[in-house]
Amino acid sequence: MSASKYQRLPHAGDTEKTLTEEVVYLAPKPIPTGMAAFSSRELYRTANETYADFVMGRGNFEFMIRWAIGSVVFMKIFFFLVNGILAWGRRDKEPFIPSWMHFETNPYMWGFLGFLAFLYSGTILVSIRKLGSVLPVRFNRERRAVAYVAKRGQRARFVPWEEVIACVSVGETITEYAVIPRFLLKIGLRDATRGDVLWVSVAASSVAQAMSEWEAIRTYMEQGPAALLWPLPEDQQIELGSVEYFYSCRDDYRKYHSWLKYYFGFVVIQFCSGWTIPCYLSSLINKLSRTGFPKDVIEWSKSLPYEQHAKPSAELLAQSASANKAYAEGKTLLQYFGISEVEEDFV
């Protein structure tokens, strides 16, 4: 936004530019963006006629679990071979097999393996707890309002839908190797009594994806879950770390490598690290409920009689109709607002 605009809250169509990023605001007054209402966060899976939970992120625990299992199994195999060598070295004093079994029952060895398993399990449980502490943003279309709890145990913040701030930002992340573009959808929830804003940032792969994510939220609030786009079966991507992804990798490995490399480079390694067990556990963890909302949010989320449903404002209806008319004429969101001086990523 220009300097004069800082005297008020941002509106849809405002722009803001700093040394590190450029921002285009999509709300307050969430008008249509002209983008497809498709959610890469799979909003369509959590949405019902009353509310939808926008989950900020998912954890990929498959590699973490596989690494833990593989490390413990590797150490056990290492001790097994070392014990065999030690037993062979003293075969003149004690029969080989009984001596080997004696080494295998060493309590210090099993204590070390148990400690290693405990250490990995604790790390995984801490990660699960951190993931579970991030509650989704709940959009209630019957009340036309949004509820958000920054952390478990904190007071919920309720914001009217038409007062929610939303913007798409384009910036750069500078590393020692390269300058990487950064695209974010930012949702701001302002406390009208105190004036402070809680920001929720959602990473995206492009401006189009960020805008489509917001359009999916907006479409749900204005039209309901039936209006959300579902991916076609041929367009659905296999999720990294899933059982389907595991078998896809196995098929590719078997197809493009010799049987010897396939056996020792895939089968043995994956078998010693749990085969598909980490995939199933990761999927189970991500399905755990992350909706531990306080009682006031749960009560607020209950369905209302139709006559008590909140209605969109006349101002929003007029602005939405105007925007849709412009899109029908072939204009884009930027053209509708008369925005020209922006990063080429926005175009």
C-alpha positions in Angstrom: 0.0 0.0 0.0 1.1 3.6 -0.5 1.9 5.7 2.5 -1.6 7.3 2.5 -3.3 3.9 2.8 -1.6 3.2 6.1 -4.1 5.4 7.8 -6.8 2.7 7.3 -7.0 -1.1 7.1 -6.1 -2.7 3.8 -8.8 -3.4 1.2 -9.0 -5.9 -1.6 -6.9 -4.5 -4.4 -4.4 -2.7 -2.3 -0.7 -3.4 -2.9 2.3 -3.1 -0.7 6.0 -3.3 -1.6 9.0 -3.5 0.6 12.7 -4.4 0.0 12.0 -8.1 0.6 8.5 -8.8 -0.7 5.5 -7.5 -2.7 1.9 -8.0 -1.6 -1.5 -7.9 -3.2 -4.5 -7.9 -0.9 -7.5 -10.1 -1.7 -9.6 -9.1 1.4 -11.3 -7.6 3.5 -14.4 -7.8 1.4 -13.5 -11.1 -0.1 -14.5 -10.7 -3.7 -14.0 -13.4 -6.3 -10.4 -13.7 -7.7 -11.2 -15.3 -11.0 -9.1 -18.3 -10.1 -10.2 -22.0 -9.8 -11.5 -22.9 -6.4 -9.0 -25.7 -5.8 -7.3 -26.3 -2.5 -4.0 -28.1 -2.4 -4.6 -28.4 1.3 -7.6 -30.6 0.5 -10.2 -28.3 2.1 -12.8 -30.3 0.3 -12.1 -33.3 2.6 -12.8 -31.4 5.8 -15.7 -29.2 4.7 -19.3 -29.7 5.6 -22.4 -27.5 5.3 -21.6 -25.8 8.6 -17.8 -25.3 8.8 -14.5 -26.3 7.2 -11.1 -26.7 8.9 -8.2 -25.3 7.0 -5.2 -27.4 8.1 -1.9 -25.4 7.8 0.4 -28.4 7.3 0.9 -32.1 7.4 3.9 -34.0 8.7 5.8 -36.6 6.7 6.9 -39.0 9.4 7.6 -41.9 7.1 11.3 -41.1 6.7 11.7 -40.3 10.4 10.2 -43.7 11.4 12.1 -45.5 8.7 15.4 -44.0 9.8 14.6 -45.0 13.4 13.8 -48.6 12.6 16.7 -48.9 10.2 19.2 -47.5 12.8 18.1 -49.9 15.5 18.1 -52.9 13.1 21.5 -51.9 11.6 23.0 -51.8 15.1 21.5 -55.2 16.0 22.9 -56.7 12.8 26.3 -55.1 13.6 26.3 -56.5 17.1 25.2 -59.9 15.7 28.2 -60.1 13.4 30.6 -58.8 16.0 29.3 -61.3 18.5 29.8 -64.0 15.9 33.4 -63.0 15.3 34.1 -62.9 19.0 32.6 -66.3 19.5 34.6 -67.7 16.6 37.8 -66.3 18.2 37.2 -68.1 21.4 35.9 -71.4 20.0 38.9 -73.3 21.5 37.6 -72.3 25.0 33.8 -72.7 24.4 31.7 -74.2 21.6 31.0 -71.7 18.9 27.2 -71.6 19.0 26.8 -71.5 22.8 29.4 -68.8 23.0 27.6 -66.8 20.3 24.3 -67.1 22.1 26.1 -66.0 25.3 27.2 -62.8 23.6 23.8 -62.3 22.1 22.2 -62.2 25.5 24.5 -59.5 26.8 22.3 -57.1 28.8 24.5 -54.1 28.0 23.9 -54.7 24.3 20.2 -54.9 24.7 20.2 -51.9 27.0 22.0 -49.8 24.4 19.5 -50.9 21.7 16.6 -50.2 24.0 18.0 -46.7 24.8 18.4 -46.0 21.1 14.8 -47.1 20.4 13.6 -44.9 23.3 15.6 -41.9 22.0 14.1 -42.2 18.5 10.6 -42.9 19.9 10.8 -39.8 22.0 11.9 -37.6 19.1 9.0 -38.9 17.0 6.5 -38.3 19.8 7.8 -34.8 20.3 7.3 -34.1 16.6 3.8 -35.5 16.7 3.0 -33.3 19.7 4.2 -30.2 17.9 2.2 -31.0 14.9 -0.9 -31.7 17.0 -0.5 -28.3 18.8 -1.1 -26.4 15.5 -4.9 -26.2 15.3 -6.6 -25.6 12.0 -8.4 -22.3 11.1 -12.1 -23.0 11.3 -14.4 -21.2 8.7 -18.1 -21.2 9.7 -20.2 -20.4 6.7 -23.5 -20.3 8.7 -22.2 -17.6 11.0 -20.0 -16.2 8.3 -17.1 -16.0 10.8 -13.7 -17.5 11.4 -12.3 -19.0 14.6 -8.6 -19.5 15.3 -6.7 -20.7 18.3 -3.0 -19.9 18.0 -2.0 -22.5 20.6 -3.8 -25.1 22.6 -5.0 -23.6 25.8 -5.1 -20.0 24.5 -8.2 -18.0 24.0 -10.0 -18.4 20.7 -10.2 -15.4 18.3 -13.5 -15.0 16.4 -13.4 -12.7 13.3 -16.3 -11.8 11.0 -15.7 -13.3 7.5 -15.9 -10.0 5.7 -13.3 -8.5 8.0 -10.7 -11.3 7.4 -7.5 -9.9 5.8 -6.0 -12.0 3.0 -3.1 -11.3 0.7 -0.7 -13.0 -1.6 3.0 -12.1 -1.2 6.0 -12.7 -3.5 9.4 -12.6 -2.0 12.8 -14.1 -2.0 14.7 -16.4 0.3 18.4 -15.9 0.0 20.7 -18.9 0.8 24.4 -19.4 0.4 23.7 -21.3 -2.8 20.9 -19.4 -4.6 18.1 -16.9 -4.4 14.8 -18.9 -4.1 11.4 -17.3 -4.9 8.9 -17.4 -2.0 5.1 -17.4 -2.4 2.8 -17.1 0.5 -0.9 -16.8 1.2 -1.3 -14.8 4.3 -4.6 -14.7 6.3 -4.9 -12.0 8.9 -7.3 -12.2 11.8 -7.8 -8.9 13.5 -9.0 -8.4 17.0 -11.4 -5.5 16.7 -11.2 -4.6 20.4 -7.4 -4.5 20.6 -6.5 -3.9 17.0 -3.7 -6.5 16.7 -3.6 -9.0 13.9 -2.8 -12.7 14.0 -1.2 -13.8 10.7 -1.4 -17.3 9.4 1.1 -17.9 6.5 0.6 -20.7 4.0 3.4 -21.6 1.7 2.6 -22.1 -2.0 4.5 -23.1 -5.1 3.3 -20.1 -7.1 1.0 -17.0 -7.0 -1.6 -19.0 -8.9 -1.7 -21.7 -6.2 -1.8 -19.2 -3.4 -4.7 -17.4 -5.0 -6.5 -20.7 -5.8 -6.2 -21.7 -2.1 -7.9 -18.5 -1.1 -10.5 -18.8 -3.8 -11.3 -22.3 -2.4 -11.9 -20.8 1.0 -13.9 -17.9 -0.4 -16.0 -20.2 -2.6 -16.7 -22.5 0.4 -17.9 -19.6 2.5 -20.1 -18.1 -0.2 -21.4 -21.2 -2.0 -20.8 -24.2 0.2 -18.7 -27.4 -0.1 -20.4 -28.6 -3.3 -18.7 -25.7 -5.2 -15.2 -26.8 -4.3 -13.2 -28.5 -7.1 -12.0 -32.1 -6.5 -9.0 -33.4 -8.4 -9.7 -35.9 -11.2 -8.3 -39.4 -10.5 -5.6 -38.9 -13.2 -4.5 -35.6 -11.7 -4.1 -36.9 -8.2 -0.5 -37.0 -7.1 0.8 -39.9 -5.0 1.6 -38.4 -1.6 5.3 -38.6 -0.6 5.7 -41.3 2.1 2.5 -43.1 1.4 2.1 -46.8 0.8 1.3 -46.1 -2.8 4.4 -44.0 -3.2 6.5 -46.9 -1.7 5.2 -49.4 -4.2 5.6 -46.9 -7.0 9.3 -46.5 -6.1 9.6 -50.3 -5.8 8.2 -50.8 -9.3 10.5 -48.1 -10.8 13.5 -49.6 -9.1 12.7 -53.1 -10.4 12.0 -51.7 -13.8 15.1 -49.6 -14.3 17.8 -51.6 -12.4 19.3 -55.1 -12.5 17.9 -57.7 -10.1 21.1 -57.6 -8.1 20.9 -53.8 -7.5 17.1 -54.1 -6.9 17.6 -56.8 -4.3 20.4 -55.3 -2.4 19.7 -51.6 -3.1 16.0 -51.7 -2.4 14.6 -54.9 -1.0 17.2 -55.5 1.7 17.4 -51.8 2.8 13.7 -51.3 2.9 13.1 -54.6 4.6 15.5 -53.7 7.4 13.9 -50.4 7.8 10.3 -51.7 8.2 9.1 -52.1 4.6 5.7 -50.4 4.5 5.3 -50.1 8.3 6.6 -46.5 8.4 4.2 -45.6 5.6 1.2 -46.9 7.5 2.3 -45.2 10.8 2.9 -41.9 9.0 -0.6 -42.1 7.5 -2.1 -42.9 10.9 -0.3 -40.0 12.6 -1.6 -37.5 10.0 -5.2 -38.8 10.5 -5.1 -38.1 14.2 -7.5 -35.4 15.2 -6.1 -31.9 15.3 -9.4 -30.3 16.3 -8.9 -30.0 20.1 -10.8 -26.7 20.1 -11.9 -25.1 23.4 -15.5 -25.5 24.4 -16.6 -22.1 23.1 -15.4 -22.9 19.6 -17.1 -26.3 19.7 -20.4 -24.6 20.8 -19.9 -21.9 18.1 -19.4 -24.7 15.5 -22.9 -26.2 16.0 -25.3 -25.9 13.2 -27.9 -23.0 13.3 -31.5 -22.9 12.0 -31.6 -21.6 8.5 -33.4 -18.4 9.6 -30.4 -17.6 11.9 -27.8 -17.9 9.1 -25.7 -14.8 8.6 -26.1 -13.1 5.2 -23.5 -11.4 3.0 -23.5 -7.6 3.1 -25.0 -5.6 0.2 -21.5 -4.1 -0.3 -19.9 -7.4 -0.8 -22.6 -8.6 -3.2 -22.2 -5.5 -5.3 -18.4 -5.8 -5.4 -18.6 -9.5 -6.2 -21.0 -8.9 -9.1 -18.8 -6.2 -10.4 -15.7 -8.4 -10.3 -17.5 -11.3 -11.9 -18.6 -9.1 -14.7 -15.0 -8.0 -15.3 -13.8 -11.6 -15.4 -16.5 -12.4 -17.9 -15.1 -9.7 -20.1 -11.6 -11.4 -20.0 -10.0 -9.2 -17.3 -7.8 -10.6 -14.5 -7.9 -9.6 -10.9 -5.0 -7.2 -11.3 -6.7 -5.6 -14.4 -9.9 -5.3 -12.5 -8.2 -3.3 -9.7 -6.0 -1.4 -12.2 -2.8 -2.8 -10.8 0.1 -2.6 -13.3 3.4 -2.1 -11.4 3.8 -5.5 -9.8 6.3 -8.4 -9.9 6.0 -10.5 -13.1 5.1 -13.5 -10.9 1.7 -11.8 -10.2 0.9 -11.5 -13.9 
